[in-house]
Amino acid sequence: MLTIRKSNDRGLAEHGWLKSRHTFSFAEYYDPQHMGFGPLRVINEDRISGGTGFDTHPHRDMEIISYVISGALRHKDSMGNVALIKPGEVQRMSAGTGVFHSEYNEMQGEETHFFQIWIMPNKRGVAPGYGQKSFEKELDSQKLVHVISPDGKDGSIGIHQDADMYISRLKNSESLTFNLPEQRKLWIQLVKGSVTVNGEKIETGDAIAAQDIGKADITASADSEMILFELPA
């Protein structure tokens, strides 16, 4: 079964310095029909104006993943990490027993575009942890890149959940097949472009939820980029 989530059906928050699209209920956006997808709880597509950002704030018991599309994001946290997240890089922060962090776009006059993703952990009260890696080289040479996993396989970053995250960049007319094991489900978030998934067309900002399909045949009708989540059913 495939279900399409259209881009403009997502929640919208506009704060002047921040424009955010919420795939699932978040902050002031509440939609009881879209509270998450398995352990995938948040997909926020954020655009932050230059010289602004999120002040220091707390998290706990959540796997928080950031993927920068354009611009850059300065991260600081109570674990002592200070980092710049650039395009093609994935950052994972395991909030565990509690962590404080801030995120800023330090580039005056230039917008930062990124996805912030929350995945609920399968263990509560773990020690906070941090991981960051550039996948730009792999994204330029492979159709499907494994970036998040439960065990750090394939050079991915590990999280505390039986969930996998992939990123794919397809040129116009390129295709790939994603095999979905039994008792697993798939969420595809299209960052940009236009693709068909088992014959269903989605465009920039749209998403597809899938379960019990065996495989997803994906073909691009324009240069495209997408994030794929394989999750427990």
MOHULIN-V435027 format. One record per backbone hydrogen bond with DSSP energy under -1.0 kcal/mol. NH is the residue of the N-H (numbers start at 1). CO is the residue of the C=O. E is the energy in kcal/mol with one decimal. If there is no record, write none. Layout:
NH:CO:E
NH:CO:E
This chain:
3:209:-2.5
5:207:-2.9
9:6:-1.3
10:7:-1.4
11:22:-2.6
13:20:-2.7
15:18:-3.3
17:15:-1.9
19:47:-2.1
20:13:-2.8
21:45:-2.1
22:11:-2.4
23:43:-2.4
25:34:-2.9
26:29:-2.0
29:26:-2.7
34:31:-2.3
37:40:-2.9
40:37:-1.9
41:118:-2.2
42:118:-1.7
44:116:-3.0
45:21:-2.5
46:114:-2.8
47:19:-2.1
48:112:-2.7
49:17:-3.0
51:105:-2.0
52:49:-1.3
54:103:-2.8
57:101:-2.1
59:99:-2.2
61:96:-2.6
63:119:-2.5
64:93:-2.6
65:117:-3.3
66:91:-2.4
67:115:-2.2
68:89:-1.3
69:113:-2.9
70:113:-1.7
73:85:-2.1
74:104:-3.7
75:83:-3.4
76:102:-1.8
77:81:-1.8
78:100:-2.4
80:77:-1.7
83:75:-2.5
85:73:-3.2
88:68:-1.6
89:86:-2.1
90:133:-2.7
91:66:-2.5
92:131:-3.4
93:64:-3.0
94:129:-2.3
95:62:-2.8
97:126:-2.0
98:95:-2.6
99:59:-2.3
101:57:-2.2
102:76:-2.4
103:54:-1.9
104:74:-2.2
105:52:-3.1
110:107:-1.8
112:48:-2.5
113:70:-2.2
114:46:-2.5
115:67:-2.6
116:44:-2.8
117:65:-3.3
118:42:-1.9
119:63:-2.8
120:39:-2.9
122:160:-2.8
129:94:-1.8
131:92:-2.4
133:90:-2.2
135:88:-3.1
139:135:-2.8
140:136:-1.5
141:138:-1.0
142:138:-2.4
145:167:-2.5
147:165:-2.5
148:165:-1.9
149:157:-2.1
156:153:-2.0
157:147:-2.6
159:149:-1.9
161:159:-1.3
163:161:-2.2
164:230:-2.4
165:148:-2.3
166:228:-3.0
167:145:-2.2
168:226:-2.5
170:224:-1.9
173:220:-2.4
174:171:-2.4
176:218:-2.4
178:216:-2.9
180:214:-2.3
184:181:-1.1
185:231:-2.7
186:210:-2.8
187:229:-2.2
188:208:-2.7
189:227:-3.1
190:206:-2.6
191:225:-2.0
192:225:-1.8
195:202:-2.3
196:219:-2.5
197:200:-3.0
198:217:-2.5
200:197:-2.2
202:195:-2.9
204:193:-1.3
205:190:-2.1
206:203:-3.0
207:5:-2.0
208:188:-2.1
209:3:-3.0
210:186:-3.0
211:1:-1.6
215:213:-2.1
216:178:-2.9
218:176:-3.1
219:196:-2.1
220:174:-2.8
221:194:-2.9
224:170:-3.2
225:192:-2.2
226:168:-2.5
227:189:-2.8
228:166:-2.8
229:187:-2.8
230:164:-2.6
231:185:-3.1
233:183:-2.0
